[in-house]
């Protein structure tokens, strides 16, 4: 979803105008003794998602051990993959992308 800057600004302007109209129509401002309490509660799913996000951020993007192992196999000539395996993987990836 893309949020346009103009739409956001228009919404904020409308909100500010409404608040000012209410303030003028009531004839008084908010008292200093008034306390407002807002609260936010996250669902279990949101908490779980936040935990997953922090776990993903702490894991490296590149698995250096695997890269080093594959690099040494390629350099020594021990890394061989058949064309059949590559083709099967490409087809499987394309099929998985459809569903």
Number of C-alpha atoms within 10 A of each C-alpha: 3 4 7 8 9 9 10 11 11 11 12 12 12 12 11 11 12 12 12 12 11 12 13 11 9 9 8 9 9 8 7 6 6 7 8 6 5 5 5 5 7 8 9 9 9 11 12 11 12 12 12 12 11 10 10 11 10 9 9 8 8 8 9 10 9 10 11 11 11 14 13 13 13 12 9 9 9 10 12 8 8 7 9 9 10 11 11 11 12 12 12 11 11 11 10 9 8 6 5
